[in-house]
Amino acid sequence: MNVKRVNSLPYPSLEPKLSYIGLDSWMNFINDVYGHPVHRFAVLDDERPLGALSMLEVDHPVFGHYLATAPFGSYGGFTYENIEARDLLLDKARRLAEDVNAEYVSLRFDDTASPPADGWVEHPVYFTYLIDLSATSDDLMKRFSSDHRNHIRKSLKKGHSIRFGHLDLLDDAYEALALSMHELGSPYHSKTYLRKMAEYLGDTLEFAVTYNAKGRITGGGVFIYQGKTVFNLHANVLRDARSAYTGEFLYWSVIEHAMQKGCTTFDLGRSLVGSGNDIFKSKWAPEKKPLAYWFWLSPGHELPSLNQKNPKFQFAIAAWKRLPKFIIRPLGPYIIRGLV
């Protein structure tokens, strides 16, 4: 058994375990847009793959120099068949971090059954949320609280509409996401980011955009299909559309659409424990799955906290909300490229 650096991960037996975030198409897309180097390793036993590790190397003047799996996603990019294969990959990640003088390594994956290996620290601050779509929509509705069912039904009477598409929906999808992220005080990617994502992922990606009765954009999302699962990558609604239950309409529309496409699982994407998104997603009666985030820290460095709950970011979030569009649109991609 040995670890080999590879230029790609052409191992079908491992692909379902990597999530779309860990596959070559995603990593190559991020490299194309932001230029971050990609490091890929495979554990082989007589050419039979027993594990894979795909990491992006980020070097940003504000957010530091680090290695991470699953850039801009919940999990994926790290999988193994046994503990020996796992430890070989962990050792390779640590050695690479030392070679490039990285401050830390962040491994994002969804296996919380095992404690972290020696020298690694677990920091489980995110959940993902899995909705079982194997039932009918009527049976699924029965799992929700009476209040949530009522909100969904109200949303269906508000005159909302939704469109699903690909590059034909790019402009509206970008506006929906860029505007909603601005309202939250967060930078967002450029339209080129979404366009290239759609080009690299092809028909496995779908944009969704919601509109009010007057045809104005009220929200949107990016949804990615892998096997029988639909993943929510980004999904937001505009602040003034929330009172009309636009969020409920968006999610319920995606659920029905995914069922029609034969999906059996809807992964709502990660959210911080205790956040507003955590509360909203929990209303959909999902299986709440804690995500195993393991870190190796270079001597003298602490666990990173690159999220909106970090008190250090509160002033920046408040200020960002007040900046005009002509400033945040070009500046946002430069900032967010360091927050993978």
N, C-alpha and C positions, 0 to 999 in steps of 0.2 A: 504494500500500500504506500503510495507516495502522493505528494501535492505537486501539481503542475500549474504554472501560469499559462493561461490560454487566452486567445484573442476573441473567443466566443464560447458560448455554452450550448453546443449542439447535441444535447443529451435529452431526448424526449422523455425518458423515464423520470428526469428531475424537473422538467418544466412545470407540471401541475403543482409542484410543491414550492416553486419560487414565487408565485403570484406574478401578475403582469409587470409589477414594478421591478422584479429582478431579471426579466428577460432582456435579451440583447436589444430588441427594438426600443425599449424604454431607455436603457442606459445610453445607447447611441444617440437617441433624440436629445437627452440632456447634454451630452457632450457636444452635439452640434450647436445647440442654442447658447450654452454658457461656457463651453470650452473646458469644463472640469475633466481631468483625466479619469479614465475608468480602469480599475484593476480587477481582473477576473482570475479565479483559481478553482481548480477541480481536484478532488481526491479520487485517484484511480487505483483499481486493483485489477491488474491485467487488462487495462483499458475499460474495465467496467466502472462506471461512475458511482461513487458512494457519498459524494457531497459536493457542494458548490458554494462559492462565495463571490459575490459581485459587489464592489465598493466604488464609490465616487470619491475623489480627492478634492476637497474644497479648500481654497486659500483666499480668504477675504480680509481686507484691512480692518473691518469692524468686528466680524464674527469669528475670526480666527482660522486656523489651519487644522483640518480634521478629516477623517475618513468616515464614510457613512454608507450603509446599505439603504435601499428604498428611498432614494432622493425624492422629495416632495410627495411622499406616500406613506401609508400606514405601516406596511411590513413587506417582506420579500427580499430575495437576494442572498439568503443564507439558509441552507438546508443540508441535512446529513442523515445517513442511514444508521449510524451507530456513534457511540461516544468517542471511539478512537478517531473516526473521521472528523467529528466535531472539533476535537482538541487539536488535530493537525491544522485545521482551518483557523482556529483561534490563534494558534502560535504564528501562523503565517501573517495574520492581520496585525498582531503585535509587532512582529519583526519589520513589516512594511512601515508601520507608524514610526518606529524608531529610525528606519532608514531615511524617511522623508521629513523627520523632525515634526511630526504631527502632534498636536496637543492631546488628542484623544481619538478613540475609535468608537463609533456608535453602530451597534448591530440591532436592527429592528426586525423582530420576527414574532410569531404568534404562539410559541410553545412556552407556556408558563409552568409546565409540569416539573421541569428540572431546575435545580438551583444553579446559579452561575458558576462557571469554572473558577479555579483558583486564579487570583489576579484580576478578576472581572467583577464589576458591581452592577446589580440590577436596579433599575429605576422605573418602576411600573406606574406611570402617571397618566396613561392613556387606556381607554377602552376602544374596542370596535364593537359593532352592533350587527348581529346576523338575524335577518328575518326569514323564516321558513315560508317559501312561496309554493309549497307542494299542495296546499289546500286550495279551495276555490276562494274567490274574492269575498264572497258572503261569509264563509267560514273564518277567513282571516279577520274580517271586521269584528266578528264576535269575540276575538281575543282582546280587543281594546277596551279601555274603560268607557263607560257611558258618555262621559264628557268628551273624550277623544272622538268617539263615533259621531257625536253631535257636531263637533268642529269640522270633521271631514264632510259631513252631509251639508253643513252650511257653506263650505267652500265650493261645493258643486252647484250652488244656486247664486253665486256672486257674479256670474258672467265671465269667469276666467276662461282662457283658452291656452293650449300648449302646443308647441311644435317640436318635433324630433327631427334631427337632420345631421348632416356632416359639414363639409365645407360650405354648403349653401346657407348654413345657419351661423357661420363664423362671426360675422359682424354683430349680430344681435346677442350671441352668446358672450362675446367679449364685453360688450357694453353692460350686460346684466351682471357679470362677475366683477368687472372693474369698478362699476358704480357701487355695488354692494360692499365690496372690500374697502373702498374708500370710506363709506359710512361707518365701518367697523374700526377704522383707524389703522388699517393694514396695507402695506404695499402690495401690488399685484404685478403679474408678468405682463409682457407685451402681447399684442395680438399675434405677433410672429410665433411666440411660444405655443399658443393654441393651434395655430395653423400647422406648424411642424409636428405637433403631437398628433393631429389628425392624419397628416401624411404618413408618419411612421407607423401608426397603429392601424390605419386603414379602417375596414368596416367593423373592427372590434370596438371602435369608439363611436359614441353618439352624443351630440349636444342636445340639450333640452332648454327651451325658453318659454316662460309663461308671460301672458299679456292680460291686461284688464279688459273690461267691456269696451273701452275706447281704443283698444289696440296698442296701448302703451306698455313697454317692457316693464315687468314687475319682478322678475327673478329668472334664474337659470342654473344649469349645472352641466357637468361633464361626467358621463357614465361610460364605463369600460366593461366589456364582456369577455369572460374567460371561462370556457366550459359552460357549466350550468349556473354560473354566478355572475351577477351584475354588481360592479363596484361603483360606489359614489366617490369620485375623486374630489370634485368641488361642487357645492350646491348652496346657493344663497338666495334670499329674496330681499327686495328693497325695504327700507324701514317703513315707509308710509303704506306699504302693501300688506304688512303683517296683520293688521286688524281685520283684514278681509280673508284671513286664513289662507293666504297664498302659499305658505310653507306646507300646510296640510294638503292643499291641492297639488302642489308640485310632487310631493312624495307619493301620494296616492296614485297620481297619473303614471309615475314611473313604475310603481308596483304593478299596476294593471298592464302596462306596456311590456314589462319584463315577463309577466306570466304568459302573455300572448306569444312571446318569443321562445317560450319553453324553459325559462330559468326557474330554478328551484331554491335559490338563495339570493337575497339582496344584502350585500355588505354595505352598511351605511357610512363606513369610513370612521377614522379615529376622531375622538374628542377627549379633551382634558377632563379628568375626573372632577365632578362638581361644577362644571361649566354650564352655561346656558344651553349649548349644543347637546351636552350630556343629558340634560333634563328633557329637551325636546325629542331626542332620538329614543329615549327610554319610554316615551309614550306609545311607541309602535310595538310594544311587547316583544322586543328582540331577545336573543341570547346575548347577554353582555359579556364580552370576552376580553379579559385583561391582556394587554400586549406586553410581551417580554422584551424589554429594551435593556441590552447589556452594554456596559461601557468599560473600556480599558483606558486608564488615565495615565498620561505621562507624568513623571515626578514633578510635584509642585503645582499641578492643575486640579481643579475641582470639577464636579459634575456640571455640565452645561445646563442652562435653563433658557433655551431660546424659544420662549413661548409668551403669550400675552399675559400670563399670570406673574411674570417676573416684574417686581416693583420698579426695576431700573427702566423698564420700557413704558411706564404709564405716562410720563410727560411726552414722550415721542408719539405715543398713540393719540393723545389728545391734540397735539400739534398737527399731526398728519390729517386728522379729520377736517381741520380748518384751512388746509392748503388748497389752492385752486387746481383744477384739472390739468392746466398746461404745465404745472410743476410736477405733479405726482405721476403723470403718465410716463414721461421719459425717465424719471428718477427711480420709480418703483422697481423696474427690473434689475437695476444695479444693486439695490438693497437686497431684494429677495433672493438673488443668486447665491447669497451667503447663508440662507436660512433653509437649507435642504432638509 
